[in-house]
Amino acid sequence: PARQHGARRGGLCLTDSSVGGSAGYVGAGAAAPLLDNEAEVNATIDAILEGIKGTDSGASVSADKRKVIDGNIEKLIELSARQSSPLDNPGIFANYTVAYTSPGPTQNGAPAGGRFRGKLGRLLFRTEGLYQAILKPNLAKNLVTFWLFGLIPGSIGLTGTFVKLDKSTVKVVFERPRLTILGQTVSSFPLST
């Protein structure tokens, strides 16, 4: 299977996908152009994948290790800049398992899951999984699944729509988060950005 990557300053999504084609290029297939720097892109992805092992999706990583991982993510962003806008490639519209997140310099809290992925949140809400979906025509969904007190299954999800601002940037406007515990859903939380 091809690897798909979607690097952005708030985190990195890396998944295995059934999309055929070349590893390392988002949704590469017969109709998609190959990157001329594909070997370097793949080597950088491999370095990131090795670096994020055992980090609990970036929640448990030393400052030095985060600096190395984030440096490789910045390198991947630069290497991927040679492609046309990722939204022009239909392969980006998929469901992802989030393998690593890293807060930006001005971000307060975890990029995926917010307070649910902070130190106290991880004690109360043991994370089961982090997921993201990018769907046509302009839908973004984020989901954190967890075990409340390690006993009760639940999830917190965000649904939003996005608009393309430029070649590599989108703005997402999210609805209120939806918390589900024991099949009961509540959405009376503040809006997320």
Beta strands, then each sheet from edge to edge (+ up, - down):
strand 1: 2-8
strand 2: 11-17
strand 3: 94-101
strand 4: 125-135
strand 5: 139-148
strand 6: 152-166
strand 7: 169-174
strand 8: 178-181
strand 9: 184-186
sheet 1: 1+ 2- 3+ 4- 5+ 6- 7+
sheet 2: 1+ 2- 3+ 4- 5+ 6- 8+ 9-
end
